[in-house]
């Protein structure tokens, strides 16, 4: 798909009624929901399974707003490549011209301020700052610094998705204990196999946009091998907190079962690096992380 002009992508008359949906789209609700879930589960774990309800709601709402703020800026910064990466991204609000870059930036700023005020009022300053730090890392380090420069972009950039768990933990305790850093490490090492599986699916789109994702630079076989290696690393990291006694037996059992299936799917992708197997690995990786963090919270409660 070639570059699409602003005029060609401009909204038709009468579409203003849909603009509220465009602003919701700017927040990338699917990504937000997973990050908010991990932060909430981290808070529950830090609170010993019994968090203060008001503080938990502040983490969910404030953390979600912080994620949405960063995502809105990502729409602005990536609007040029969104236009050449297929119909799905070309139809995004800023790329398609339905929301102006200035409006998206303003929207992002409002969300960031609201996030900070909510979390500093009902949680604490550390939690509020960490929530914004995750978004800043995503925008400045990953989107501006790494994404278009290196195929290792997601290895480092994955820290953006790991910082919200620190914010959730801090919201309950006011400080960061070893459990918080274990959860941070889990999300950090989980991100590459998760994202590289997606990159296999979108390989042609990234190539068209000249974004050096691993499948574009190194090929599918190398990518599949790296997915397997990082999946093994992820499973090992998830089991270490159980071995050290940081998290309980319920968590350990869940981590072992979930990790075994994750490994099988990564191994199958390595044996046959097809888009079909990458799709299965990608979708399972989302479920894997969600269930693993639910296990963290449940283990703390019981």
Secondary structure, DSSP 8 states (H G I E B T S, - for coil): -----HHHHS--TTGGGGHHHHHHHHT-HHHHHHHHHHHHHHHHHHTTT---HHHHHHHHHHHHHHHHHHHHHHHHHTHHHHTTS-HHHHTSTTTTTSS-HHHHHHHHHHHHHHHHHHHHHHT-HHHHHHHHHHHHIIIIIIIIIITTT-TTHHHHHTHHHHHHHHHHHHHHHSS--HHHHHHHHHHHHHHHHHHHHHHHHTHHHHHHTT---HHHHH-HHHHHHHHHHHHHHHHHHHHHHHHTTSS-HHHHHHHHHHHHHHHHHHHHHHHS--HHHHHHHHHHHHHHHHHHHHHHHHHHH-
